[in-house]
């Protein structure tokens, strides 16, 4: 699965997404310009996840809020976490000691390679109801640039059946 920054997960089941929902999402994302950002800070959530934090992170937070505002029945992460923390997951491990080792190895491997400069120019709606992640639709942020950006939108196969990501 390519690198991604999750915007909102879970989302509606596939059979509840019709042309009206897709049109609403296209209109929603068209209001936002592509996002220039850097991935430079290596951080961890209190448990399980090592991640890179996008800087600035507020544009990603605003995209999440825009989706949630249009579809209030789909809170980010099912409402499990009170704060929206944009992130690019590097590792997700239940074993704390193993995550400690992966974190140390990643910090060493990333030395001199960060920050990574990137542009998010599109949002992908993905799902894995078949057990395999598929892109159901993509939505341009503002006007799509003539060249390809450095980051294409995708979602990780970790936990959620339907989601949006940059």
C-alpha positions as CSV (number, residue, x, y, z in Angstrom):
1,X,0.0,0.0,0.0
2,X,1.5,3.4,-0.9
3,X,2.1,6.0,1.7
4,X,-1.0,8.1,2.6
5,X,-2.5,10.5,5.1
6,X,-5.9,9.3,6.2
7,X,-8.5,12.0,6.2
8,X,-11.6,10.1,7.5
9,X,-12.3,6.5,8.3
10,X,-14.6,4.7,8.4
11,X,-16.9,6.1,5.8
12,X,-20.2,5.0,4.4
13,X,-20.7,1.4,3.1
14,X,-20.1,1.1,-0.6
15,X,-23.8,0.4,-1.3
16,X,-24.8,3.7,0.4
17,X,-22.6,5.8,-1.9
18,X,-24.5,7.0,-4.9
19,X,-24.0,9.7,-7.5
20,X,-25.4,12.3,-5.2
21,X,-22.8,11.5,-2.5
22,X,-20.0,11.4,-5.1
23,X,-21.1,14.8,-6.5
24,X,-21.2,16.3,-3.0
25,X,-17.7,15.0,-2.3
26,X,-16.4,16.4,-5.6
27,X,-17.8,19.8,-4.7
28,X,-16.3,19.5,-1.2
29,X,-12.8,18.8,-2.3
30,X,-12.8,21.2,-5.3
31,X,-12.9,24.1,-2.7
32,X,-9.5,23.1,-1.4
33,X,-6.2,23.8,-3.1
34,X,-3.6,21.1,-3.4
35,X,-1.5,20.9,-0.2
36,X,2.2,21.5,-0.1
37,X,3.7,19.8,3.0
38,X,6.7,18.2,4.5
39,X,7.1,15.0,6.4
40,X,9.9,15.6,8.9
41,X,8.8,14.8,12.4
42,X,8.9,11.2,13.6
43,X,6.3,10.7,16.3
44,X,4.3,8.0,18.1
45,X,0.8,7.8,19.4
46,X,0.7,6.6,23.0
47,X,0.1,3.0,21.8
48,X,0.7,1.0,18.6
49,X,1.6,3.6,15.9
50,X,4.8,5.2,14.7
51,X,4.1,8.0,12.2
52,X,5.4,11.0,10.2
53,X,3.6,14.2,11.0
54,X,2.8,16.4,8.0
55,X,3.8,20.1,8.4
56,X,1.6,22.0,8.1
57,X,-1.1,19.6,9.4
58,X,-4.1,22.1,9.5
59,X,-5.0,21.7,5.8
60,X,-5.5,17.9,6.3
61,X,-7.5,18.6,9.5
62,X,-9.7,21.0,7.5
63,X,-10.3,18.3,4.8
64,X,-11.4,15.9,7.5
65,X,-13.7,18.4,9.1
66,X,-15.2,19.2,5.7
67,X,-16.1,15.5,5.0
68,X,-17.4,15.1,8.5
69,X,-19.5,18.3,8.3
70,X,-21.2,16.9,5.1
71,X,-21.6,13.4,6.6
72,X,-22.1,13.8,10.4
73,X,-22.8,10.1,10.7
74,X,-19.2,9.4,9.9
75,X,-17.0,10.8,12.6
76,X,-13.2,10.3,12.2
77,X,-12.1,6.9,13.4
78,X,-15.7,6.1,14.4
79,X,-15.5,8.7,17.2
80,X,-12.8,6.6,19.0
81,X,-10.3,9.5,19.4
82,X,-11.3,13.1,20.4
83,X,-8.6,14.8,18.4
84,X,-7.9,14.8,14.7
85,X,-4.2,14.1,14.2
86,X,-3.1,14.0,10.6
87,X,-0.4,11.4,10.1
88,X,1.4,9.1,7.7
89,X,1.6,5.7,9.5
90,X,5.0,4.1,9.3
91,X,4.4,1.1,11.6
92,X,1.4,-0.2,13.6
93,X,2.4,-2.9,16.1
94,X,0.7,-4.1,19.3
95,X,3.9,-5.2,20.9
96,X,5.4,-2.1,22.6
97,X,9.0,-3.5,22.7
98,X,8.8,-4.4,19.0
99,X,7.5,-0.9,18.2
100,X,10.4,0.6,20.2
101,X,12.9,-1.3,18.1
102,X,11.2,-0.4,14.8
103,X,11.1,3.3,16.0
104,X,14.9,3.2,16.7
105,X,15.6,1.5,13.4
106,X,13.4,4.0,11.5
107,X,15.0,7.0,13.2
108,X,18.4,5.7,12.2
109,X,17.4,4.9,8.6
110,X,15.7,8.3,8.2
111,X,18.7,10.3,9.4
112,X,19.6,12.8,6.6
113,X,16.6,11.8,4.5
114,X,13.9,14.0,6.2
115,X,12.1,16.1,5.6
116,X,10.3,14.8,2.6
117,X,8.7,17.5,0.5
118,X,5.3,16.6,-1.0
119,X,2.1,17.8,-2.6
120,X,-1.3,16.2,-2.0
121,X,-3.3,17.0,-5.1
122,X,-6.1,14.4,-4.9
123,X,-8.1,12.5,-2.4
124,X,-8.9,8.8,-2.9
125,X,-12.0,7.0,-1.5
126,X,-10.9,3.4,-0.9
127,X,-12.5,0.3,0.5
128,X,-11.5,-3.3,1.3
129,X,-14.8,-5.1,1.5
130,X,-13.4,-7.8,-0.7
131,X,-10.3,-8.1,1.6
132,X,-8.2,-6.2,-0.9
133,X,-8.0,-2.4,-1.0
134,X,-9.5,-0.8,-4.1
135,X,-9.8,2.8,-5.1
136,X,-13.5,3.5,-5.7
137,X,-13.2,7.1,-6.7
138,X,-10.6,10.0,-6.7
139,X,-11.3,13.7,-6.2
140,X,-9.0,16.5,-7.3
141,X,-8.1,19.2,-4.7
142,X,-8.9,22.5,-6.5
143,X,-7.4,22.5,-10.0
144,X,-5.2,19.4,-10.6
145,X,-1.6,20.5,-11.5
146,X,-0.3,19.6,-15.0
147,X,2.4,17.4,-13.5
148,X,2.1,14.6,-11.0
149,X,2.5,15.4,-7.3
150,X,4.9,13.6,-5.1
151,X,2.3,11.8,-3.0
152,X,-0.7,10.0,-4.5
153,X,-3.7,9.4,-2.3
154,X,-4.2,6.0,-0.7
155,X,-5.3,4.4,2.5
156,X,-3.6,1.8,4.6
157,X,-5.0,-1.7,5.0
158,X,-4.8,-1.6,8.8
159,X,-8.2,-1.4,10.3
160,X,-11.0,0.3,8.4
161,X,-13.2,-1.0,5.6
162,X,-13.9,2.4,3.9
163,X,-11.9,5.6,4.2
164,X,-10.6,8.7,2.6
165,X,-6.9,9.7,2.4
166,X,-4.4,11.9,0.8
